[in-house]
Amino acid sequence: MTKERGCEPAGGPGVVPPGQQGSTSTSLVAVRITVIGCSGSFPGPDGPASSYLLEAEGFRLLLDLGNGAVGALQRHASLDSIDAVCLSHHHADHCLDVCPFWVARTYRPGGRMRRIPVYGPEGTARRMAQAYGLDDHPGMREAFDFVTLSPGKRQIGPFQITLAHMNHPVETFGFRVEQAGRALAYSADTGTCPALVELASQADVLLCEASFLTGPDPMPDMHLTGRQAAEHAARAGVGRLVLTHLVPWNDQQRTLAEASASSFGGPISLAAPGQVIALD
């Protein structure tokens, strides 16, 4: 169980611990976020790399599909029920399971599943074809309609999405997802980044990476510590902070303690596979 500062130990209002998802009343939920995977850089012993399932008005959107995510996703939704995928960037721990997702959607015994959009940085169609050893054309285009992302706003299903570039070695997008007056901000991967503060301004929840522990930084402009994540949350004035992209070799309780020692006054918790966050 994750420790929480300033609220209920189970994770705070609207945060449902793994194994208790049935306690959330879907009739009262505007947006339901299920953590499919939150391990940073590579899958951990308890779950896959980055992937988050967002649901509203019967629409299902995946934010990222990192390695190992497709297996865990099937505990929460059938693969043919996914309506769209958004990829923040092309590192394997955020996109590689597009490959098994393509296999499942293409070679199902009952016939190919419907074609759905996959939104991502420029070159996503080629990146995924290369990952599976396919020719660029058609690559995976018979299963997916690849759409190139750019900073700004776009509508995906019932969600209004705002995108901004994050501070990472490859083109990487952070997301602000709004629906029914509620807002989730997702950092994806980033080092310190003023654009993240703007993107997350007054959001109900900031789902923020916390890959590093405080200490000498051998890789600037790559990732945040728990404390830095909380400092971004404080500047943005978010309602609560959920720390994610938790690298398996780190002490996660130390990550939480470092974040809790910051000036952020709201509840802070660690993401966990299977956790549901309800924006209600």
C-alpha positions as CSV (number, residue, x, y, z in Angstrom):
1,M,0.0,0.0,0.0
2,T,1.3,3.4,-0.9
3,K,1.9,6.0,1.8
4,E,0.0,9.3,1.4
5,R,0.7,12.7,2.8
6,G,-2.2,14.8,4.0
7,C,-5.1,12.5,3.3
8,E,-6.5,8.9,3.6
9,P,-3.7,6.3,3.5
10,A,-5.3,4.4,0.8
11,G,-4.5,7.0,-1.8
12,G,-6.8,10.0,-1.2
13,P,-10.2,11.0,-2.6
14,G,-10.8,9.4,-5.9
15,V,-7.8,7.0,-5.8
16,V,-8.8,3.4,-5.6
17,P,-6.1,0.9,-4.5
18,P,-5.4,-2.2,-6.7
19,G,-7.9,-4.9,-6.0
20,Q,-10.6,-2.5,-4.9
21,Q,-11.6,-1.1,-8.2
22,G,-15.2,-2.2,-7.8
23,S,-15.7,0.3,-5.1
24,T,-15.7,3.2,-7.5
25,S,-19.2,4.1,-8.8
26,T,-18.9,4.5,-12.5
27,S,-22.1,6.5,-12.6
28,L,-20.3,9.3,-10.6
29,V,-17.0,9.2,-12.5
30,A,-16.3,11.8,-15.2
31,V,-12.9,10.3,-16.1
32,R,-11.5,6.9,-14.9
33,I,-7.8,6.4,-15.1
34,T,-6.4,2.9,-14.7
35,V,-2.6,2.5,-14.2
36,I,-1.7,-0.4,-16.5
37,G,2.0,0.0,-15.9
38,C,4.2,2.6,-14.1
39,S,7.6,1.0,-14.1
40,G,10.3,3.4,-15.4
41,S,12.8,2.5,-18.2
42,F,12.0,-1.2,-18.1
43,P,9.3,-3.5,-16.7
44,G,9.6,-4.2,-13.0
45,P,8.9,-7.4,-11.0
46,D,5.4,-6.2,-10.2
47,G,4.3,-4.7,-13.4
48,P,4.9,-3.4,-16.9
49,A,6.4,-0.1,-18.2
50,S,4.3,3.0,-18.8
51,S,0.7,2.7,-19.8
52,Y,-2.5,4.4,-18.6
53,L,-6.1,3.6,-19.6
54,L,-8.5,6.6,-19.7
55,E,-12.2,6.0,-19.9
56,A,-15.1,8.5,-20.3
57,E,-18.5,8.3,-22.0
58,G,-17.8,4.7,-23.1
59,F,-14.5,5.8,-24.9
60,R,-11.2,4.1,-24.1
61,L,-7.9,5.9,-24.7
62,L,-4.5,4.5,-23.9
63,L,-1.7,7.0,-22.9
64,D,1.5,5.1,-23.8
65,L,1.9,1.4,-24.4
66,G,5.3,0.5,-22.9
67,N,6.8,-3.0,-22.9
68,G,4.7,-5.6,-21.0
69,A,1.6,-3.4,-21.0
70,V,-0.6,-5.4,-23.4
71,G,-0.6,-8.4,-21.1
72,A,-1.7,-6.4,-18.1
73,L,-4.2,-4.3,-20.1
74,Q,-6.3,-7.4,-20.7
75,R,-7.1,-7.6,-17.0
76,H,-9.0,-4.3,-17.3
77,A,-10.3,-4.1,-20.9
78,S,-10.6,-6.3,-24.0
79,L,-8.1,-5.4,-26.7
80,D,-10.9,-4.8,-29.2
81,S,-12.5,-2.2,-26.9
82,I,-9.6,0.3,-27.2
83,D,-10.6,3.3,-29.3
84,A,-7.3,5.2,-29.6
85,V,-3.7,5.2,-28.5
86,C,-1.5,8.2,-27.7
87,L,2.3,7.7,-27.5
88,S,4.3,10.4,-25.7
89,H,7.6,9.4,-27.4
90,H,9.5,6.6,-29.1
91,H,11.5,5.1,-26.2
92,A,10.7,1.4,-25.8
93,D,9.2,1.7,-22.3
94,H,6.5,4.0,-23.7
95,C,5.7,2.5,-27.1
96,L,7.1,-1.0,-27.7
97,D,3.9,-2.9,-26.9
98,V,2.3,-1.4,-29.9
99,C,3.9,-4.4,-31.6
100,P,2.0,-7.2,-29.7
101,F,-1.1,-4.9,-29.9
102,W,-0.8,-4.9,-33.6
103,V,-0.4,-8.7,-33.7
104,A,-3.6,-9.2,-31.6
105,R,-5.6,-6.8,-33.7
106,T,-4.4,-8.2,-37.0
107,Y,-4.4,-11.9,-36.6
108,R,-7.4,-12.6,-34.3
109,P,-9.1,-15.9,-35.4
110,G,-12.4,-14.1,-35.9
111,G,-10.9,-11.6,-38.3
112,R,-9.0,-8.3,-38.1
113,M,-10.2,-5.8,-35.5
114,R,-11.4,-2.4,-36.5
115,R,-8.7,0.2,-37.5
116,I,-8.0,2.7,-34.7
117,P,-5.9,5.9,-34.5
118,V,-2.4,5.8,-33.0
119,Y,-1.2,9.4,-32.2
120,G,2.5,9.9,-31.7
121,P,5.5,12.0,-32.6
122,E,6.6,12.4,-36.2
123,G,7.8,9.1,-37.6
124,T,5.7,6.8,-35.3
125,A,4.5,4.6,-38.2
126,R,8.1,3.9,-39.3
127,R,9.4,3.5,-35.8
128,M,6.8,0.8,-35.0
129,A,7.3,-1.0,-38.4
130,Q,11.1,-1.1,-37.7
131,A,10.4,-2.4,-34.1
132,Y,8.6,-5.5,-35.6
133,G,10.9,-5.9,-38.6
134,L,8.2,-4.8,-41.1
135,D,8.6,-2.9,-44.3
136,D,7.7,0.7,-43.9
137,H,4.7,0.2,-46.3
138,P,2.3,-0.9,-45.3
139,G,3.9,-1.5,-41.9
140,M,1.2,-1.5,-39.3
141,R,-1.1,0.9,-41.3
142,E,-3.8,-1.7,-42.0
143,A,-4.5,-1.9,-38.3
144,F,-3.6,1.6,-37.2
145,D,-4.3,5.1,-38.6
146,F,-1.1,6.9,-37.5
147,V,-1.6,10.6,-36.7
148,T,1.4,12.9,-36.0
149,L,1.1,15.0,-32.9
150,S,2.2,18.6,-32.5
151,P,2.0,21.1,-29.6
152,G,-1.5,22.6,-29.1
153,K,-5.0,21.3,-28.7
154,R,-6.9,18.5,-30.3
155,Q,-10.1,16.5,-29.6
156,I,-9.8,12.7,-29.2
157,G,-13.2,11.1,-28.5
158,P,-14.7,13.0,-25.5
159,F,-11.3,14.2,-24.3
160,Q,-9.9,17.7,-25.0
161,I,-6.1,17.1,-25.2
162,T,-3.5,19.8,-24.8
163,L,0.1,18.8,-25.8
164,A,3.4,20.4,-25.1
165,H,7.0,19.4,-25.6
166,M,8.8,18.1,-22.6
167,N,12.5,18.2,-21.7
168,H,13.8,14.8,-23.0
169,P,16.5,13.7,-25.5
170,V,13.9,12.7,-28.1
171,E,10.7,14.5,-29.1
172,T,8.4,13.9,-26.2
173,F,4.9,15.2,-25.4
174,G,3.3,15.9,-22.1
175,F,-0.5,15.7,-22.1
176,R,-3.3,17.6,-20.4
177,V,-6.6,15.7,-20.7
178,E,-9.8,17.5,-19.9
179,Q,-13.4,16.2,-19.8
180,A,-16.5,17.3,-18.0
181,G,-14.7,20.1,-16.1
182,R,-11.9,17.8,-14.8
183,A,-8.3,17.7,-15.8
184,L,-5.4,15.2,-15.7
185,A,-1.9,16.2,-16.5
186,Y,0.7,13.6,-17.5
187,S,4.4,14.5,-17.7
188,A,5.5,11.5,-19.8
189,D,9.4,11.6,-19.5
190,T,11.0,14.9,-18.7
191,G,13.7,16.8,-16.9
192,T,12.9,20.1,-15.3
193,C,10.4,21.8,-17.6
194,P,8.5,25.1,-17.3
195,A,6.1,23.8,-20.0
196,L,5.0,21.0,-17.6
197,V,4.0,23.6,-15.0
198,E,1.9,25.5,-17.6
199,L,0.4,22.2,-18.9
200,A,-0.6,21.1,-15.4
201,S,-1.9,24.4,-14.1
202,Q,-4.8,23.8,-11.7
203,A,-5.2,20.2,-12.9
204,D,-7.1,17.9,-10.5
205,V,-4.3,15.3,-10.8
206,L,-0.7,15.4,-12.0
207,L,0.6,12.0,-13.0
208,C,4.3,12.9,-12.9
209,E,7.5,10.9,-13.5
210,A,9.9,10.5,-10.6
211,S,12.7,8.4,-12.0
212,F,15.7,9.7,-10.1
213,L,16.6,9.9,-6.4
214,T,18.1,13.2,-5.2
215,G,21.9,13.2,-5.6
216,P,24.4,13.9,-8.3
217,D,22.6,14.1,-11.7
218,P,24.7,12.2,-14.3
219,M,22.0,12.8,-17.0
220,P,20.6,16.3,-17.0
221,D,17.5,17.1,-19.0
222,M,16.4,13.4,-18.8
223,H,14.2,12.7,-15.7
224,L,12.9,14.2,-12.5
225,T,13.4,13.2,-8.9
226,G,10.4,12.9,-6.6
227,R,11.2,16.2,-5.0
228,Q,11.4,17.9,-8.4
229,A,8.1,16.4,-9.4
230,A,6.5,17.8,-6.3
231,E,8.0,21.2,-6.9
232,H,6.5,21.2,-10.4
233,A,3.1,20.2,-8.8
234,A,3.4,23.1,-6.3
235,R,4.1,25.7,-9.0
236,A,1.2,24.4,-11.1
237,G,-1.2,24.4,-8.2
238,V,-2.5,20.9,-8.9
239,G,-5.0,19.1,-6.6
240,R,-2.9,16.0,-6.0
241,L,0.3,14.3,-7.3
242,V,0.7,10.7,-8.3
243,L,4.4,9.7,-8.8
244,T,5.0,7.3,-11.7
245,H,7.8,6.0,-14.0
246,L,9.2,4.4,-10.9
247,V,12.5,2.7,-11.8
248,P,12.7,-0.8,-10.3
249,W,16.2,-0.4,-8.7
250,N,15.1,2.6,-6.7
251,D,13.7,2.7,-3.2
252,Q,10.2,3.9,-4.0
253,Q,9.5,4.8,-0.4
254,R,12.5,7.1,-0.5
255,T,11.1,8.7,-3.7
256,L,7.8,9.3,-1.9
257,A,9.6,10.7,1.2
258,E,11.7,13.1,-1.0
259,A,8.5,14.3,-2.7
260,S,6.7,14.7,0.7
261,A,9.5,16.9,2.0
262,S,8.8,19.5,-0.7
263,S,6.6,22.6,-0.5
264,F,3.6,20.9,-2.2
265,G,0.7,20.9,0.2
266,G,-1.6,18.4,-1.5
267,P,-1.8,14.6,-1.3
268,I,1.1,12.6,-2.8
269,S,1.1,8.9,-3.6
270,L,3.0,6.4,-5.6
271,A,1.4,4.9,-8.7
272,A,0.8,1.2,-8.7
273,P,-0.3,-1.3,-11.4
274,G,-4.1,-1.8,-11.3
275,Q,-4.7,1.4,-9.4
276,V,-7.7,3.4,-10.4
277,I,-7.9,7.2,-10.2
278,A,-11.4,8.6,-10.5
279,L,-11.9,12.2,-11.5
280,D,-15.5,12.5,-10.2
